[in-house]
Amino acid sequence: MDIETHAENKVQEQIIDLSVLTIAGHCYTVSAMASWTVREVKDEITCETLFAQHQQRLLLGTRVLSDADILVELLPSGQMHHELLLVICSDDSKVDVIAAVVTGQTRLRNVDEKYHEDAEVVHAAVKRDGMQLEYARGAARKDRSIILSAIEQNGFALNFAPASFATEREVVLTAVKSSSFAFTLADDSLQTDVLFAIEAVRVNSFVRDHLDHCVLADARFAKKAFAKLSQVPAFEDSATNATTTAKPRKSFCGLPLCAWCRMPARWTRMP
């Protein structure tokens, strides 16, 4: 019995390193005892943020932690470093809304309409799913940090951003990382820009399926974007030990190659 008690006390004396992350990207480090409750962790966070514990919500995955929860009982065993998400807000009711949106328990369209214009609530929503930008209203719908977070999470969210964002090269490139179709949401000036199209294809090769025929027909595109496919490899003839240039391929993965651009025929688009 004494041995078991000693072992239990040893576990409870262990130090757990907590990285407490906020939606805005801030990170607070808390060195906690394994025997601490969530309330004690919040007390430590109060010293850093000046937000009272009742204005904080700590999340582990999609679970909102209770003040009475004990760290050693709720955190995965076998590791001494863990990450928690912190939602802080001076409005007690709003902090619950933010926590619910972040964990996916509800969506922006389902909460009180007053929160559709609230930057903190909307930011939390688009961090979870960029497409929720559709339900943002007022200043929140125009907030650059919110819009960029939405597009980074889901490139198709560009569809709900102000038109000016579709003219920005870096914004569109961010969008196509997760959604090749987002290229079709870019301003016409970018969609017809051959050099920009090459950049986009290098970010996401599936963008090629959404390119305008005038881009596909441009020699610069065929040369730069798909240079590897058009290269003619050299090989060593084992019989003569001579280096020989391979004959141009007539097919790729069973698909006939276009005689002009050496790309699979179904990848090219006719005018």
PyMOL commands that set and color helices and strands:
alter all, ss='L'
color gray80, all
select helices_A, chain A and resi 2-12+38-49+53-55+71-74+92-102+108-110+113-117+119-128+130-135+139-142+144-153+155-160+163-167+169-178+180-185+188-191+194-203+205-210+213-216+219-224+227-230+265-267
alter helices_A, ss='H'
color red, helices_A
select strands_A, chain A and resi 15-22+27-33+56-60+63-64+81-88+234-237+242-245+251-252+255-256
alter strands_A, ss='S'
color yellow, strands_A
deselect
rebuild
show_as cartoon
